[in-house]
Amino acid sequence: MSDAAELIAPAGECAVCKEQVQERLLVAVVEVGSGPGALVYGCLPCARTRARSPFAPPWLAEDLAVIDAERGGEAK
C-alpha cells in the first residue's frame, strides 16, 4: 500500500477547477488507441467530488482513504 507522500503530486494546476494548488492527486488515466495517453491531476476537493462519480476509477477512493488515514481525517 502506498503512503500519502507517494500519492500526492507536486504543485501545479488542477485539471478540473484550473486553480494553482500545492497538492494534486491523480484522478484519471486517459488511454488512447495510438500515441501517448495522459495522466490527469486534480486538487483534493475536486478529487473527492470525482471519487463520488460512478465513472471514477476505483483506485481514486482508495487513494483518498490512504491520505485521510495518514492525516487523521478528510484532507482539505
mmCIF file of the N, C-alpha and C atoms, coordinates in Angstrom:
data_MODEL
# 
_entry.id   MODEL 
# 
loop_
_atom_site.group_PDB 
_atom_site.id 
_atom_site.type_symbol 
_atom_site.label_atom_id 
_atom_site.label_alt_id 
_atom_site.label_comp_id 
_atom_site.label_asym_id 
_atom_site.label_entity_id 
_atom_site.label_seq_id 
_atom_site.pdbx_PDB_ins_code 
_atom_site.Cartn_x 
_atom_site.Cartn_y 
_atom_site.Cartn_z 
_atom_site.occupancy 
_atom_site.B_iso_or_equiv 
_atom_site.pdbx_formal_charge 
_atom_site.auth_seq_id 
_atom_site.auth_comp_id 
_atom_site.auth_asym_id 
_atom_site.auth_atom_id 
_atom_site.pdbx_PDB_model_num 
ATOM 1   N N  . MET A 1 1  ? 0.841   -1.180 0.000   1.00 0.00 ? 1  MET A N  1 
ATOM 2   C CA . MET A 1 1  ? 0.000   0.000  0.000   1.00 0.00 ? 1  MET A CA 1 
ATOM 3   C C  . MET A 1 1  ? 0.885   1.243  0.000   1.00 0.00 ? 1  MET A C  1 
ATOM 4   N N  . SER A 1 2  ? 0.470   2.244  -0.729  1.00 0.00 ? 2  SER A N  1 
ATOM 5   C CA . SER A 1 2  ? 1.219   3.495  -0.812  1.00 0.00 ? 2  SER A CA 1 
ATOM 6   C C  . SER A 1 2  ? 0.950   4.356  0.410   1.00 0.00 ? 2  SER A C  1 
ATOM 7   N N  . ASP A 1 3  ? 1.878   5.272  0.664   1.00 0.00 ? 3  ASP A N  1 
ATOM 8   C CA . ASP A 1 3  ? 1.594   6.253  1.700   1.00 0.00 ? 3  ASP A CA 1 
ATOM 9   C C  . ASP A 1 3  ? 1.223   7.562  1.017   1.00 0.00 ? 3  ASP A C  1 
ATOM 10  N N  . ALA A 1 4  ? 0.686   8.492  1.794   1.00 0.00 ? 4  ALA A N  1 
ATOM 11  C CA . ALA A 1 4  ? 0.170   9.743  1.239   1.00 0.00 ? 4  ALA A CA 1 
ATOM 12  C C  . ALA A 1 4  ? 1.225   10.505 0.450   1.00 0.00 ? 4  ALA A C  1 
ATOM 13  N N  . ALA A 1 5  ? 2.462   10.497 0.914   1.00 0.00 ? 5  ALA A N  1 
ATOM 14  C CA . ALA A 1 5  ? 3.521   11.241 0.227   1.00 0.00 ? 5  ALA A CA 1 
ATOM 15  C C  . ALA A 1 5  ? 3.747   10.713 -1.188  1.00 0.00 ? 5  ALA A C  1 
ATOM 16  N N  . GLU A 1 6  ? 3.551   9.423  -1.399  1.00 0.00 ? 6  GLU A N  1 
ATOM 17  C CA . GLU A 1 6  ? 3.721   8.847  -2.734  1.00 0.00 ? 6  GLU A CA 1 
ATOM 18  C C  . GLU A 1 6  ? 2.543   9.159  -3.650  1.00 0.00 ? 6  GLU A C  1 
ATOM 19  N N  . LEU A 1 7  ? 1.388   9.428  -3.074  1.00 0.00 ? 7  LEU A N  1 
ATOM 20  C CA . LEU A 1 7  ? 0.186   9.669  -3.868  1.00 0.00 ? 7  LEU A CA 1 
ATOM 21  C C  . LEU A 1 7  ? 0.031   11.125 -4.288  1.00 0.00 ? 7  LEU A C  1 
ATOM 22  N N  . ILE A 1 8  ? 0.565   12.031 -3.491  1.00 0.00 ? 8  ILE A N  1 
ATOM 23  C CA . ILE A 1 8  ? 0.421   13.461 -3.761  1.00 0.00 ? 8  ILE A CA 1 
ATOM 24  C C  . ILE A 1 8  ? 1.434   13.894 -4.813  1.00 0.00 ? 8  ILE A C  1 
ATOM 25  N N  . ALA A 1 9  ? 0.935   14.554 -5.852  1.00 0.00 ? 9  ALA A N  1 
ATOM 26  C CA . ALA A 1 9  ? 1.799   15.074 -6.918  1.00 0.00 ? 9  ALA A CA 1 
ATOM 27  C C  . ALA A 1 9  ? 2.254   16.490 -6.548  1.00 0.00 ? 9  ALA A C  1 
ATOM 28  N N  . PRO A 1 10 ? 3.331   16.955 -7.162  1.00 0.00 ? 10 PRO A N  1 
ATOM 29  C CA . PRO A 1 10 ? 3.819   18.313 -6.881  1.00 0.00 ? 10 PRO A CA 1 
ATOM 30  C C  . PRO A 1 10 ? 2.795   19.386 -7.254  1.00 0.00 ? 10 PRO A C  1 
ATOM 31  N N  . ALA A 1 11 ? 3.052   20.583 -6.784  1.00 0.00 ? 11 ALA A N  1 
ATOM 32  C CA . ALA A 1 11 ? 2.173   21.721 -7.057  1.00 0.00 ? 11 ALA A CA 1 
ATOM 33  C C  . ALA A 1 11 ? 1.984   21.909 -8.557  1.00 0.00 ? 11 ALA A C  1 
ATOM 34  N N  . GLY A 1 12 ? 0.836   22.434 -8.918  1.00 0.00 ? 12 GLY A N  1 
ATOM 35  C CA . GLY A 1 12 ? 0.532   22.690 -10.321 1.00 0.00 ? 12 GLY A CA 1 
ATOM 36  C C  . GLY A 1 12 ? -0.934  23.035 -10.477 1.00 0.00 ? 12 GLY A C  1 
ATOM 37  N N  . GLU A 1 13 ? -1.418  22.948 -11.696 1.00 0.00 ? 13 GLU A N  1 
ATOM 38  C CA . GLU A 1 13 ? -2.801  23.302 -11.984 1.00 0.00 ? 13 GLU A CA 1 
ATOM 39  C C  . GLU A 1 13 ? -3.718  22.091 -11.845 1.00 0.00 ? 13 GLU A C  1 
ATOM 40  N N  . CYS A 1 14 ? -4.858  22.305 -11.192 1.00 0.00 ? 14 CYS A N  1 
ATOM 41  C CA . CYS A 1 14 ? -5.893  21.275 -11.117 1.00 0.00 ? 14 CYS A CA 1 
ATOM 42  C C  . CYS A 1 14 ? -6.563  21.204 -12.488 1.00 0.00 ? 14 CYS A C  1 
ATOM 43  N N  . ALA A 1 15 ? -6.670  20.013 -13.045 1.00 0.00 ? 15 ALA A N  1 
ATOM 44  C CA . ALA A 1 15 ? -7.275  19.845 -14.365 1.00 0.00 ? 15 ALA A CA 1 
ATOM 45  C C  . ALA A 1 15 ? -8.779  20.078 -14.345 1.00 0.00 ? 15 ALA A C  1 
ATOM 46  N N  . VAL A 1 16 ? -9.384  20.069 -13.161 1.00 0.00 ? 16 VAL A N  1 
ATOM 47  C CA . VAL A 1 16 ? -10.829 20.221 -13.060 1.00 0.00 ? 16 VAL A CA 1 
ATOM 48  C C  . VAL A 1 16 ? -11.217 21.683 -12.853 1.00 0.00 ? 16 VAL A C  1 
ATOM 49  N N  . CYS A 1 17 ? -10.709 22.307 -11.790 1.00 0.00 ? 17 CYS A N  1 
ATOM 50  C CA . CYS A 1 17 ? -11.097 23.688 -11.467 1.00 0.00 ? 17 CYS A CA 1 
ATOM 51  C C  . CYS A 1 17 ? -10.130 24.731 -12.018 1.00 0.00 ? 17 CYS A C  1 
ATOM 52  N N  . LYS A 1 18 ? -8.992  24.285 -12.539 1.00 0.00 ? 18 LYS A N  1 
ATOM 53  C CA . LYS A 1 18 ? -7.973  25.143 -13.159 1.00 0.00 ? 18 LYS A CA 1 
ATOM 54  C C  . LYS A 1 18 ? -7.242  26.062 -12.182 1.00 0.00 ? 18 LYS A C  1 
ATOM 55  N N  . GLU A 1 19 ? -7.384  25.830 -10.884 1.00 0.00 ? 19 GLU A N  1 
ATOM 56  C CA . GLU A 1 19 ? -6.673  26.615 -9.872  1.00 0.00 ? 19 GLU A CA 1 
ATOM 57  C C  . GLU A 1 19 ? -5.256  26.083 -9.706  1.00 0.00 ? 19 GLU A C  1 
ATOM 58  N N  . GLN A 1 20 ? -4.337  26.961 -9.335  1.00 0.00 ? 20 GLN A N  1 
ATOM 59  C CA . GLN A 1 20 ? -2.984  26.544 -8.968  1.00 0.00 ? 20 GLN A CA 1 
ATOM 60  C C  . GLN A 1 20 ? -3.042  26.058 -7.519  1.00 0.00 ? 20 GLN A C  1 
ATOM 61  N N  . VAL A 1 21 ? -2.600  24.834 -7.273  1.00 0.00 ? 21 VAL A N  1 
ATOM 62  C CA . VAL A 1 21 ? -2.694  24.236 -5.941  1.00 0.00 ? 21 VAL A CA 1 
ATOM 63  C C  . VAL A 1 21 ? -1.353  23.652 -5.528  1.00 0.00 ? 21 VAL A C  1 
ATOM 64  N N  . GLN A 1 22 ? -1.170  23.482 -4.233  1.00 0.00 ? 22 GLN A N  1 
ATOM 65  C CA . GLN A 1 22 ? 0.073   22.920 -3.703  1.00 0.00 ? 22 GLN A CA 1 
ATOM 66  C C  . GLN A 1 22 ? 0.093   21.401 -3.758  1.00 0.00 ? 22 GLN A C  1 
ATOM 67  N N  . GLU A 1 23 ? -1.090  20.780 -3.669  1.00 0.00 ? 23 GLU A N  1 
ATOM 68  C CA . GLU A 1 23 ? -1.170  19.314 -3.680  1.00 0.00 ? 23 GLU A CA 1 
ATOM 69  C C  . GLU A 1 23 ? -2.180  18.868 -4.732  1.00 0.00 ? 23 GLU A C  1 
ATOM 70  N N  . ARG A 1 24 ? -1.768  17.896 -5.528  1.00 0.00 ? 24 ARG A N  1 
ATOM 71  C CA . ARG A 1 24 ? -2.661  17.324 -6.536  1.00 0.00 ? 24 ARG A CA 1 
ATOM 72  C C  . ARG A 1 24 ? -2.632  15.809 -6.411  1.00 0.00 ? 24 ARG A C  1 
ATOM 73  N N  . LEU A 1 25 ? -3.691  15.193 -6.910  1.00 0.00 ? 25 LEU A N  1 
ATOM 74  C CA . LEU A 1 25 ? -3.828  13.743 -6.857  1.00 0.00 ? 25 LEU A CA 1 
ATOM 75  C C  . LEU A 1 25 ? -4.212  13.254 -8.250  1.00 0.00 ? 25 LEU A C  1 
ATOM 76  N N  . LEU A 1 26 ? -3.678  12.125 -8.651  1.00 0.00 ? 26 LEU A N  1 
ATOM 77  C CA . LEU A 1 26 ? -4.052  11.540 -9.935  1.00 0.00 ? 26 LEU A CA 1 
ATOM 78  C C  . LEU A 1 26 ? -5.533  11.183 -9.883  1.00 0.00 ? 26 LEU A C  1 
ATOM 79  N N  . VAL A 1 27 ? -6.337  11.732 -10.810 1.00 0.00 ? 27 VAL A N  1 
ATOM 80  C CA . VAL A 1 27 ? -7.777  11.474 -10.807 1.00 0.00 ? 27 VAL A CA 1 
ATOM 81  C C  . VAL A 1 27 ? -8.241  10.669 -12.016 1.00 0.00 ? 27 VAL A C  1 
ATOM 82  N N  . ALA A 1 28 ? -7.405  10.584 -13.051 1.00 0.00 ? 28 ALA A N  1 
ATOM 83  C CA . ALA A 1 28 ? -7.790  9.821  -14.241 1.00 0.00 ? 28 ALA A CA 1 
ATOM 84  C C  . ALA A 1 28 ? -6.557  9.484  -15.066 1.00 0.00 ? 28 ALA A C  1 
ATOM 85  N N  . VAL A 1 29 ? -6.663  8.392  -15.782 1.00 0.00 ? 29 VAL A N  1 
ATOM 86  C CA . VAL A 1 29 ? -5.644  7.998  -16.750 1.00 0.00 ? 29 VAL A CA 1 
ATOM 87  C C  . VAL A 1 29 ? -6.353  7.923  -18.099 1.00 0.00 ? 29 VAL A C  1 
ATOM 88  N N  . VAL A 1 30 ? -5.924  8.751  -19.030 1.00 0.00 ? 30 VAL A N  1 
ATOM 89  C CA . VAL A 1 30 ? -6.534  8.784  -20.357 1.00 0.00 ? 30 VAL A CA 1 
ATOM 90  C C  . VAL A 1 30 ? -5.761  7.826  -21.255 1.00 0.00 ? 30 VAL A C  1 
ATOM 91  N N  . GLU A 1 31 ? -6.458  6.822  -21.746 1.00 0.00 ? 31 GLU A N  1 
ATOM 92  C CA . GLU A 1 31 ? -5.844  5.849  -22.648 1.00 0.00 ? 31 GLU A CA 1 
ATOM 93  C C  . GLU A 1 31 ? -6.338  6.127  -24.062 1.00 0.00 ? 31 GLU A C  1 
ATOM 94  N N  . VAL A 1 32 ? -5.415  6.074  -25.015 1.00 0.00 ? 32 VAL A N  1 
ATOM 95  C CA . VAL A 1 32 ? -5.767  6.336  -26.411 1.00 0.00 ? 32 VAL A CA 1 
ATOM 96  C C  . VAL A 1 32 ? -5.313  5.166  -27.275 1.00 0.00 ? 32 VAL A C  1 
ATOM 97  N N  . GLY A 1 33 ? -5.901  5.067  -28.461 1.00 0.00 ? 33 GLY A N  1 
ATOM 98  C CA . GLY A 1 33 ? -5.567  3.967  -29.351 1.00 0.00 ? 33 GLY A CA 1 
ATOM 99  C C  . GLY A 1 33 ? -4.159  4.044  -29.902 1.00 0.00 ? 33 GLY A C  1 
ATOM 100 N N  . SER A 1 34 ? -3.698  5.244  -30.174 1.00 0.00 ? 34 SER A N  1 
ATOM 101 C CA . SER A 1 34 ? -2.332  5.416  -30.661 1.00 0.00 ? 34 SER A CA 1 
ATOM 102 C C  . SER A 1 34 ? -1.771  6.705  -30.078 1.00 0.00 ? 34 SER A C  1 
ATOM 103 N N  . GLY A 1 35 ? -0.491  6.736  -29.912 1.00 0.00 ? 35 GLY A N  1 
ATOM 104 C CA . GLY A 1 35 ? 0.138   7.906  -29.309 1.00 0.00 ? 35 GLY A CA 1 
ATOM 105 C C  . GLY A 1 35 ? 0.111   7.818  -27.798 1.00 0.00 ? 35 GLY A C  1 
ATOM 106 N N  . PRO A 1 36 ? 0.709   8.804  -27.166 1.00 0.00 ? 36 PRO A N  1 
ATOM 107 C CA . PRO A 1 36 ? 0.776   8.771  -25.705 1.00 0.00 ? 36 PRO A CA 1 
ATOM 108 C C  . PRO A 1 36 ? -0.567  9.102  -25.062 1.00 0.00 ? 36 PRO A C  1 
ATOM 109 N N  . GLY A 1 37 ? -0.850  8.460  -23.973 1.00 0.00 ? 37 GLY A N  1 
ATOM 110 C CA . GLY A 1 37 ? -2.025  8.778  -23.185 1.00 0.00 ? 37 GLY A CA 1 
ATOM 111 C C  . GLY A 1 37 ? -1.716  9.973  -22.305 1.00 0.00 ? 37 GLY A C  1 
ATOM 112 N N  . ALA A 1 38 ? -2.490  10.153 -21.260 1.00 0.00 ? 38 ALA A N  1 
ATOM 113 C CA . ALA A 1 38 ? -2.264  11.290 -20.373 1.00 0.00 ? 38 ALA A CA 1 
ATOM 114 C C  . ALA A 1 38 ? -2.656  10.929 -18.946 1.00 0.00 ? 38 ALA A C  1 
ATOM 115 N N  . LEU A 1 39 ? -1.998  11.576 -18.007 1.00 0.00 ? 39 LEU A N  1 
ATOM 116 C CA . LEU A 1 39 ? -2.362  11.478 -16.599 1.00 0.00 ? 39 LEU A CA 1 
ATOM 117 C C  . LEU A 1 39 ? -3.033  12.790 -16.227 1.00 0.00 ? 39 LEU A C  1 
ATOM 118 N N  . VAL A 1 40 ? -4.173  12.707 -15.559 1.00 0.00 ? 40 VAL A N  1 
ATOM 119 C CA . VAL A 1 40 ? -4.948  13.889 -15.195 1.00 0.00 ? 40 VAL A CA 1 
ATOM 120 C C  . VAL A 1 40 ? -4.879  14.057 -13.680 1.00 0.00 ? 40 VAL A C  1 
ATOM 121 N N  . TYR A 1 41 ? -4.428  15.229 -13.242 1.00 0.00 ? 41 TYR A N  1 
ATOM 122 C CA . TYR A 1 41 ? -4.278  15.513 -11.818 1.00 0.00 ? 41 TYR A CA 1 
ATOM 123 C C  . TYR A 1 41 ? -5.280  16.566 -11.381 1.00 0.00 ? 41 TYR A C  1 
ATOM 124 N N  . GLY A 1 42 ? -5.867  16.362 -10.200 1.00 0.00 ? 42 GLY A N  1 
ATOM 125 C CA . GLY A 1 42 ? -6.816  17.317 -9.646  1.00 0.00 ? 42 GLY A CA 1 
ATOM 126 C C  . GLY A 1 42 ? -6.472  17.644 -8.207  1.00 0.00 ? 42 GLY A C  1 
ATOM 127 N N  . CYS A 1 43 ? -6.976  18.782 -7.738  1.00 0.00 ? 43 CYS A N  1 
ATOM 128 C CA . CYS A 1 43 ? -6.788  19.148 -6.332  1.00 0.00 ? 43 CYS A CA 1 
ATOM 129 C C  . CYS A 1 43 ? -7.607  18.179 -5.469  1.00 0.00 ? 43 CYS A C  1 
ATOM 130 N N  . LEU A 1 44 ? -7.335  18.158 -4.187  1.00 0.00 ? 44 LEU A N  1 
ATOM 131 C CA . LEU A 1 44 ? -8.028  17.202 -3.311  1.00 0.00 ? 44 LEU A CA 1 
ATOM 132 C C  . LEU A 1 44 ? -9.539  17.419 -3.284  1.00 0.00 ? 44 LEU A C  1 
ATOM 133 N N  . PRO A 1 45 ? -10.049 18.665 -3.202  1.00 0.00 ? 45 PRO A N  1 
ATOM 134 C CA . PRO A 1 45 ? -11.512 18.821 -3.239  1.00 0.00 ? 45 PRO A CA 1 
ATOM 135 C C  . PRO A 1 45 ? -12.134 18.302 -4.543  1.00 0.00 ? 45 PRO A C  1 
ATOM 136 N N  . CYS A 1 46 ? -11.506 18.575 -5.673  1.00 0.00 ? 46 CYS A N  1 
ATOM 137 C CA . CYS A 1 46 ? -12.025 18.073 -6.952  1.00 0.00 ? 46 CYS A CA 1 
ATOM 138 C C  . CYS A 1 46 ? -11.898 16.553 -7.030  1.00 0.00 ? 46 CYS A C  1 
ATOM 139 N N  . ALA A 1 47 ? -10.829 16.002 -6.471  1.00 0.00 ? 47 ALA A N  1 
ATOM 140 C CA . ALA A 1 47 ? -10.652 14.548 -6.456  1.00 0.00 ? 47 ALA A CA 1 
ATOM 141 C C  . ALA A 1 47 ? -11.760 13.889 -5.637  1.00 0.00 ? 47 ALA A C  1 
ATOM 142 N N  . ARG A 1 48 ? -12.136 14.505 -4.520  1.00 0.00 ? 48 ARG A N  1 
ATOM 143 C CA . ARG A 1 48 ? -13.222 13.957 -3.690  1.00 0.00 ? 48 ARG A CA 1 
ATOM 144 C C  . ARG A 1 48 ? -14.549 13.966 -4.446  1.00 0.00 ? 48 ARG A C  1 
ATOM 145 N N  . THR A 1 49 ? -14.803 15.045 -5.162  1.00 0.00 ? 49 THR A N  1 
ATOM 146 C CA . THR A 1 49 ? -16.030 15.124 -5.952  1.00 0.00 ? 49 THR A CA 1 
ATOM 147 C C  . THR A 1 49 ? -16.022 14.057 -7.040  1.00 0.00 ? 49 THR A C  1 
ATOM 148 N N  . ARG A 1 50 ? -14.909 13.919 -7.718  1.00 0.00 ? 50 ARG A N  1 
ATOM 149 C CA . ARG A 1 50 ? -14.804 12.923 -8.796  1.00 0.00 ? 50 ARG A CA 1 
ATOM 150 C C  . ARG A 1 50 ? -14.934 11.505 -8.254  1.00 0.00 ? 50 ARG A C  1 
ATOM 151 N N  . ALA A 1 51 ? -14.409 11.247 -7.071  1.00 0.00 ? 51 ALA A N  1 
ATOM 152 C CA . ALA A 1 51 ? -14.461 9.901  -6.487  1.00 0.00 ? 51 ALA A CA 1 
ATOM 153 C C  . ALA A 1 51 ? -15.897 9.444  -6.240  1.00 0.00 ? 51 ALA A C  1 
ATOM 154 N N  . ARG A 1 52 ? -16.819 10.381 -6.071  1.00 0.00 ? 52 ARG A N  1 
ATOM 155 C CA . ARG A 1 52 ? -18.230 10.034 -5.852  1.00 0.00 ? 52 ARG A CA 1 
ATOM 156 C C  . ARG A 1 52 ? -18.968 9.718  -7.153  1.00 0.00 ? 52 ARG A C  1 
ATOM 157 N N  . SER A 1 53 ? -18.330 9.974  -8.281  1.00 0.00 ? 53 SER A N  1 
ATOM 158 C CA . SER A 1 53 ? -18.948 9.725  -9.583  1.00 0.00 ? 53 SER A CA 1 
ATOM 159 C C  . SER A 1 53 ? -18.913 8.233  -9.911  1.00 0.00 ? 53 SER A C  1 
ATOM 160 N N  . PRO A 1 54 ? -19.954 7.733  -10.571 1.00 0.00 ? 54 PRO A N  1 
ATOM 161 C CA . PRO A 1 54 ? -19.920 6.327  -10.974 1.00 0.00 ? 54 PRO A CA 1 
ATOM 162 C C  . PRO A 1 54 ? -18.859 6.042  -12.042 1.00 0.00 ? 54 PRO A C  1 
ATOM 163 N N  . PHE A 1 55 ? -18.327 7.087  -12.655 1.00 0.00 ? 55 PHE A N  1 
ATOM 164 C CA . PHE A 1 55 ? -17.313 6.921  -13.699 1.00 0.00 ? 55 PHE A CA 1 
ATOM 165 C C  . PHE A 1 55 ? -15.889 7.038  -13.167 1.00 0.00 ? 55 PHE A C  1 
ATOM 166 N N  . ALA A 1 56 ? -15.750 7.283  -11.873 1.00 0.00 ? 56 ALA A N  1 
ATOM 167 C CA . ALA A 1 56 ? -14.417 7.431  -11.277 1.00 0.00 ? 56 ALA A CA 1 
ATOM 168 C C  . ALA A 1 56 ? -13.705 6.083  -11.214 1.00 0.00 ? 56 ALA A C  1 
ATOM 169 N N  . PRO A 1 57 ? -12.393 6.088  -11.386 1.00 0.00 ? 57 PRO A N  1 
ATOM 170 C CA . PRO A 1 57 ? -11.650 4.831  -11.237 1.00 0.00 ? 57 PRO A CA 1 
ATOM 171 C C  . PRO A 1 57 ? -11.719 4.358  -9.785  1.00 0.00 ? 57 PRO A C  1 
ATOM 172 N N  . PRO A 1 58 ? -11.806 3.054  -9.551  1.00 0.00 ? 58 PRO A N  1 
ATOM 173 C CA . PRO A 1 58 ? -11.947 2.544  -8.184  1.00 0.00 ? 58 PRO A CA 1 
ATOM 174 C C  . PRO A 1 58 ? -10.770 2.896  -7.282  1.00 0.00 ? 58 PRO A C  1 
ATOM 175 N N  . TRP A 1 59 ? -9.589  3.062  -7.842  1.00 0.00 ? 59 TRP A N  1 
ATOM 176 C CA . TRP A 1 59 ? -8.419  3.370  -7.026  1.00 0.00 ? 59 TRP A CA 1 
ATOM 177 C C  . TRP A 1 59 ? -8.442  4.792  -6.477  1.00 0.00 ? 59 TRP A C  1 
ATOM 178 N N  . LEU A 1 60 ? -9.255  5.675  -7.039  1.00 0.00 ? 60 LEU A N  1 
ATOM 179 C CA . LEU A 1 60 ? -9.283  7.058  -6.556  1.00 0.00 ? 60 LEU A CA 1 
ATOM 180 C C  . LEU A 1 60 ? -9.799  7.127  -5.116  1.00 0.00 ? 60 LEU A C  1 
ATOM 181 N N  . ALA A 1 61 ? -10.890 6.451  -4.823  1.00 0.00 ? 61 ALA A N  1 
ATOM 182 C CA . ALA A 1 61 ? -11.424 6.439  -3.456  1.00 0.00 ? 61 ALA A CA 1 
ATOM 183 C C  . ALA A 1 61 ? -10.433 5.788  -2.494  1.00 0.00 ? 61 ALA A C  1 
ATOM 184 N N  . GLU A 1 62 ? -9.740  4.755  -2.959  1.00 0.00 ? 62 GLU A N  1 
ATOM 185 C CA . GLU A 1 62 ? -8.737  4.090  -2.118  1.00 0.00 ? 62 GLU A CA 1 
ATOM 186 C C  . GLU A 1 62 ? -7.577  5.034  -1.803  1.00 0.00 ? 62 GLU A C  1 
ATOM 187 N N  . ASP A 1 63 ? -7.115  5.784  -2.804  1.00 0.00 ? 63 ASP A N  1 
ATOM 188 C CA . ASP A 1 63 ? -6.026  6.741  -2.579  1.00 0.00 ? 63 ASP A CA 1 
ATOM 189 C C  . ASP A 1 63 ? -6.442  7.826  -1.593  1.00 0.00 ? 63 ASP A C  1 
ATOM 190 N N  . LEU A 1 64 ? -7.663  8.327  -1.729  1.00 0.00 ? 64 LEU A N  1 
ATOM 191 C CA . LEU A 1 64 ? -8.154  9.347  -0.793  1.00 0.00 ? 64 LEU A CA 1 
ATOM 192 C C  . LEU A 1 64 ? -8.256  8.783  0.625   1.00 0.00 ? 64 LEU A C  1 
ATOM 193 N N  . ALA A 1 65 ? -8.649  7.514  0.753   1.00 0.00 ? 65 ALA A N  1 
ATOM 194 C CA . ALA A 1 65 ? -8.736  6.886  2.074   1.00 0.00 ? 65 ALA A CA 1 
ATOM 195 C C  . ALA A 1 65 ? -7.364  6.786  2.725   1.00 0.00 ? 65 ALA A C  1 
ATOM 196 N N  . VAL A 1 66 ? -6.331  6.490  1.938   1.00 0.00 ? 66 VAL A N  1 
ATOM 197 C CA . VAL A 1 66 ? -4.962  6.426  2.469   1.00 0.00 ? 66 VAL A CA 1 
ATOM 198 C C  . VAL A 1 66 ? -4.535  7.801  2.973   1.00 0.00 ? 66 VAL A C  1 
ATOM 199 N N  . ILE A 1 67 ? -4.807  8.827  2.190   1.00 0.00 ? 67 ILE A N  1 
ATOM 200 C CA . ILE A 1 67 ? -4.445  10.193 2.588   1.00 0.00 ? 67 ILE A CA 1 
ATOM 201 C C  . ILE A 1 67 ? -5.184  10.570 3.867   1.00 0.00 ? 67 ILE A C  1 
ATOM 202 N N  . ASP A 1 68 ? -6.484  10.287 3.927   1.00 0.00 ? 68 ASP A N  1 
ATOM 203 C CA . ASP A 1 68 ? -7.275  10.607 5.122   1.00 0.00 ? 68 ASP A CA 1 
ATOM 204 C C  . ASP A 1 68 ? -6.761  9.875  6.350   1.00 0.00 ? 68 ASP A C  1 
ATOM 205 N N  . ALA A 1 69 ? -6.423  8.602  6.198   1.00 0.00 ? 69 ALA A N  1 
ATOM 206 C CA . ALA A 1 69 ? -5.947  7.810  7.336   1.00 0.00 ? 69 ALA A CA 1 
ATOM 207 C C  . ALA A 1 69 ? -4.646  8.382  7.893   1.00 0.00 ? 69 ALA A C  1 
ATOM 208 N N  . GLU A 1 70 ? -3.761  8.805  7.019   1.00 0.00 ? 70 GLU A N  1 
ATOM 209 C CA . GLU A 1 70 ? -2.482  9.355  7.481   1.00 0.00 ? 70 GLU A CA 1 
ATOM 210 C C  . GLU A 1 70 ? -2.621  10.746 8.079   1.00 0.00 ? 70 GLU A C  1 
ATOM 211 N N  . ARG A 1 71 ? -3.606  11.488 7.603   1.00 0.00 ? 71 ARG A N  1 
ATOM 212 C CA . ARG A 1 71 ? -3.774  12.870 8.072   1.00 0.00 ? 71 ARG A CA 1 
ATOM 213 C C  . ARG A 1 71 ? -4.801  12.991 9.186   1.00 0.00 ? 71 ARG A C  1 
ATOM 214 N N  . GLY A 1 72 ? -5.415  11.895 9.549   1.00 0.00 ? 72 GLY A N  1 
ATOM 215 C CA . GLY A 1 72 ? -6.367  11.916 10.651  1.00 0.00 ? 72 GLY A CA 1 
ATOM 216 C C  . GLY A 1 72 ? -7.712  12.519 10.304  1.00 0.00 ? 72 GLY A C  1 
ATOM 217 N N  . GLY A 1 73 ? -8.187  12.289 9.112   1.00 0.00 ? 73 GLY A N  1 
ATOM 218 C CA . GLY A 1 73 ? -9.488  12.809 8.700   1.00 0.00 ? 73 GLY A CA 1 
ATOM 219 C C  . GLY A 1 73 ? -9.451  13.278 7.277   1.00 0.00 ? 73 GLY A C  1 
ATOM 220 N N  . GLU A 1 74 ? -10.530 13.903 6.866   1.00 0.00 ? 74 GLU A N  1 
ATOM 221 C CA . GLU A 1 74 ? -10.630 14.371 5.488   1.00 0.00 ? 74 GLU A CA 1 
ATOM 222 C C  . GLU A 1 74 ? -9.625  15.474 5.226   1.00 0.00 ? 74 GLU A C  1 
ATOM 223 N N  . ALA A 1 75 ? -8.774  15.262 4.240   1.00 0.00 ? 75 ALA A N  1 
ATOM 224 C CA . ALA A 1 75 ? -7.760  16.267 3.873   1.00 0.00 ? 75 ALA A CA 1 
ATOM 225 C C  . ALA A 1 75 ? -8.438  17.429 3.176   1.00 0.00 ? 75 ALA A C  1 
ATOM 226 N N  . LYS A 1 76 ? -8.019  18.605 3.501   1.00 0.00 ? 76 LYS A N  1 
ATOM 227 C CA . LYS A 1 76 ? -8.601  19.812 2.890   1.00 0.00 ? 76 LYS A CA 1 
ATOM 228 C C  . LYS A 1 76 ? -7.719  20.331 1.803   1.00 0.00 ? 76 LYS A C  1 
# 
